[in-house]
Amino acid sequence: MIILTAEQADHVRGPTTNGAALEPRELPDGVFILNEAVLTDPNHTVHHDFLATLPKRSVTIPESAE
């Protein structure tokens, strides 16, 4: 998962192209995440360079957050 701060999540949140949009998900600890698949999705090219610079880590989604 790509790890984002609230500010970074606000920067990328919203429509991209072809009806697609990015919607970072907030975890209970206040961290935001996006699936790394967005880095190769052509609909999100506008954010690829920025997102590629952000930290990545494995994340377990709590059941209560699903």
Stockholm file with secondary structure:
# STOCKHOLM 1.0

chainA/1-66         MIILTAEQADHVRGPTTNGAALEPRELPDGVFILNEAVLTDPNHTVHHDFLATLPKRSVTIPESAE
#=GR chainA/1-66 SS CEEECHHHHHHHCEECSTTCEECCEECTTSCEEECGGGGTCGGGHHHHHHHHTSCBCCCCCCGGGC
#=GC SS_cons        CEEECHHHHHHHCEECSTTCEECCEECTTSCEEECGGGGTCGGGHHHHHHHHTSCBCCCCCCGGGC
//
